[in-house]
Amino acid sequence: MGHHQFKSVDVLTVEDAAARLEVDGLTHVARAAFDHAGELVAPRVGRRPTVLGAVRLASRRSRCRTLERERFSSVFDVDADLVVAAHADLASHLTPPADEDDVRSLRRRLVVVHELVAAAERDRLDALQLPQTYLADDAPWLLGRTQRRAEASSPRSEATLDVAALQSHTRRLEADLELARLGTTLYALVHGEA
C-alpha cells in the first residue's frame, strides 16, 4: 500500500486576511461583501485578490484606517492592481456609501450628542455655553431644546435633559452613520436584513 502525500491548499479566508492585516474589526463587513459578490468577482481576478478586495472595501467604508494598496502587496505578495480591481468590482455589486459631506455632518452631530450626554450626566449643561459654541451650528435643534429647558427652569434649578432619550438618539445617529458609511446594501447584509 502506497503512502500518499497531499499538498495543503492555501485558501485565504476573509478572517485570515483581516488578522494578517491587523484589522480584525473589519471581518464582519468584509465577510458580508465577499459572501454577497465574491463568487461573481473571483473568476475574473482570482479568489485571493477577491478576498483582499473585500477587506480593502471594508476598510474604505469603515471608521478604521484605510488599507492602502501597497500593504496588500507587502503582506500577501499579490498584485495590488488585482486587489484594487476586485475592490471596485465588489463595490459595483453594492450601493455606494453616502457623500462624504453627509458622513461628516452625521459625525459632527454625533459629537454634539455625546457632549450633551456627558454634560447632562454630570449635571453641567450650563458649562456648554450653548449659543456661542460650535455646537449651535452642528445640532441647533438639540441645543434649542436644551436652551428652552434652561430658560424654563427656575433660577435655582439647573437645566436638565432626558439622558435616556439622548442615549437613544445617540444609538440612532450611530446606526445612521454606519448606514451612510456602508451603503444600504452592505448595511443590510452586515445586519442580516438582506
N, C-alpha and C positions, 0 to 999 in steps of 0.2 A: 504494500500500500504506500503510495507516494504521499509526501508531505507538501501541501500547497501553502504557499505564502501569498497573502493578499496585501495589496498596496492599500493604504488608507487614503480615502478620497478627501481632499482638502476642500470641504464645503464650508464656506464662510457664512455665518448666520448674522442677522442684524444684531443680536445680543453680543456676539463675539466682536464684531466690528466696533460697536459702541464702547465696549470695555477696552479694547486696544487703543481707541482714540481718546479714552478717558472722558467720555460723555455719556455715562450710563443713564443719566436723566432723560436722554432723548430716545431711549429704546422704544417706549410705547408709541411715540409719534412716528418714528422711522418704521417700526413694525407695521403700523396701520397703512402707511404709504406703500410699503413693499407688498403687503398682502392684497392691497387694492389693485395695483397695476404692475407688480413685478413680473408676473407671467407674460405680460404683453411687451415689456421692455427688454427683458433678459435675452430673448432670441436675437435682438438687434445689436446689443452691446456686450452681452455676456452676463452671467449671473453675478460674479464678483463685483464688477463695476455697478451693477444694478443695486446690490445690497449697499454698497458705499454711496451711491447716488441717493438712496433713501435716507441714509444718515446725514448726508450733506443737506438734503431738503429739510430735514427735521431741524438741523442747526440754523438754517436760514429763516425758519418760521417760528423759532422759539425765542425765549429770552436769554438763552445761553449764548456763549460766544460762537460766532460763525466759523465753521471749519473752512479754511482756505484749501484750494485745490492742491497745493504743494504738500500739504500734510498727508493726503492720501497716497501720493507717490512715495513719500519717505517712509511711511509706516507699512504700506502694503505692497510696494513695488508693482504698482499698477499705473497704466496710462491715465493721467489726470484728465485728459480730454474725454476719455470714455466715461469717467465718473461724472463730469460736467454734463455730457450728453445724456447720461442716464437720469441725472437730476432733472434736466429740462424735460425729458420725455415723461418721467413720473409726474412732474408738475402739470404737464398738458392734460393729464387724466384727472386732475383735481381743480376745484375752483380756486382762483387766486386769493391771496390774503387781501385785507383792506389796504387802502392807500396809507402810506407812511404818516401823513398828516392826521388821519383818523386814529391810527395806533398811538401816535404821540399825544393827541388830545385825551384819549382814554387813560393813558399812563398818568398824565397831569391830574386828571380828575381823581384817579385812584390815590395819588399822593395827597391831594386835598382831603379826601375822606379819611385816609389814615391819620392825618394830622388832627382832624376834627375828633376822631375816635380817641386818639391819645389825649387830647386836651379835655374831652368830656370825661374820660376815665379818671383823670387827675383833678377834675373839677376846676379846670383852668381855662375855660372858654374866654375869659376876659383877657388872657395873655395873648390871644391871637391877633388883637388889634385889627379886627375884621375889615373895615372899609379901606384901610391903607395898604393892605398886603397884596402879594401876587395871588393869594387865594381868591380874592374878589374877581379876578379875571378868569380863573380856571374853573370855578364852580359857583357862579353867582347865586344860583337857586338854592344851594345848600347854605351858603352864607346868609342869604336873605332870611331863611328860616331861623338861623342862629341869632341873627340880629333882632328879628322880631321878638323872639323869646327873651332876649336880653332887655329890650325896651319894655316889654310887658311885665318883667319881673319888678318886684318892689325894690326900693333902694337897698334894702338889707339882704335880699336873696340874690344869688348869682344866677346867671343864665344856665339852663340845662338843656341837654339834648337826650333823646332816647338812644342810648348806646346800643341796645339790641337792634334797633331799626337801622342805625348807621352800620353796624357789623353785617347785617343782612344786605344792605346796599353795597357794602364792600365786596361781598361774595358775588353779587350780580355783576358788578363792574369787573371783577377778576375774570368771570366767565365771559363777559363781553370782550375783554381784552384778548383772552385766549382764542375766542372765535375770530376776532379781527386778525390775529397773527396767523392762525392756521388756515383760514378759509372755511367755508361752510362744510364742504365735503369731508375734508380731513378732520375737522372738529367732530362731525357726526361719527366718523369711523373710530376716532380715539375714544369717544364716549359711548360707543356701542349703539348709536342711534341710526345707523345706516342699514 
